[in-house]
């Protein structure tokens, strides 16, 4: 391992793992987006927002909470919610306890779109990811990704 003023470089095994992770993540998001657009006419980013809202109490969340839960930027969430409002899949509501805040709520139509898109999406996730792994792999990946997530969220 070579060290510089910022710390040690990645060794060969770490470098291979890191590059494989980056490549597989990029390709996975691209693959899932293409499947959703092809089969359901919805992007992966829009699907993610519908899922987030569908799992929230009352199918509604503050815009800031959606931005924290989504993989896109705050401005990306704002644009996506605007698009979903135009499609009739989401409505914006004033926050009753904070007039500065805005809520987004999944409509019945948005929920139907999500229900319709989900079987194909889950099949794509299974064939792309889980069919390549065995039970031990799933356990190892789960533990590793949870530890990484918890560290980034300050819960380590």
C-alpha angles and dihedrals in degrees: 000000000000119000128207132176090286096051138268123337120239113272120234095269092047091047092051091048093047094049092045090050093050093046094046093047093049092046092045093055090046092048094048092046092051092048093050094046092046097046103029109015091240129115124236089245092053091045090053091053092049090051092049091051094043090057095047123096107271088003089274137111139170112264090243090056091051090051091052093049097044129080092228129081123267091256089048090053091049092052092045093049090049089053092047090049090052089052091050093242095113135027128204118228134184115252106249094208096041119031091197092060127082128208127208117209128193112236125218088254091052090050090051090051089051093048090050095049097043103077093055092043093050090048089052092049090049096048095042099042119008098041086063094055137066126217093269091052091052091051092048094046091047093052093045096047092045090052092048092047093047091050092051091047090051095247099120 
